[in-house]
Amino acid sequence: MTPTPDLSDAQKKGQKLFMTGAGLVMGGLIMGGGLAMVFYFLSIRMGAMVSILFGVAAILVGIWLQMRGAKLLSSKSPFKGGQ
């Protein structure tokens, strides 16, 4: 077994950003989309539109956080690609 390298602070921050972004994307999809369907079927269309907007905002923020985290992880990676 090869020992795992110690993670630097930048890598830990990158992982935290990436996982927070993934959680926001999943939460935006589930809560925004699911709640919008419930509101729509209950004929509360304004509530459906508001929940969709909050879901889309959460998804976009999550994608942005994932991009920042992935960029931070790839720039601080101890391994060279392809080796």
C-alpha positions, 0 to 999 in steps of 0.5 A, spaced: 500 500 500 502 506 498 501 512 503 496 517 502 499 524 501 498 529 507 493 534 504 495 541 504 490 547 506 489 549 499 486 542 497 482 541 504 479 548 502 478 546 495 474 539 497 470 543 502 468 548 496 467 542 491 462 538 496 459 544 498 457 546 491 455 539 490 450 539 496 447 546 493 446 543 486 442 537 489 438 541 494 436 546 489 434 540 484 430 537 490 427 542 494 426 547 488 424 542 483 420 538 488 417 544 491 415 547 485 411 541 483 407 540 489 405 548 489 403 547 481 399 541 483 396 545 489 394 550 484 399 555 487 403 558 481 406 564 484 409 559 490 411 554 484 415 560 480 418 563 487 421 556 489 423 555 482 427 561 482 430 559 489 432 552 486 435 555 480 439 560 484 442 555 489 444 551 483 448 556 479 451 558 486 453 551 487 456 550 480 460 556 481 463 553 488 464 547 484 468 550 479 472 554 484 473 548 488 475 544 482 480 549 480 483 550 486 484 542 487 487 541 480 492 547 481 494 544 488 495 537 486 501 533 488 500 528 482 502 530 475 497 528 470 498 521 466 503 518 470 
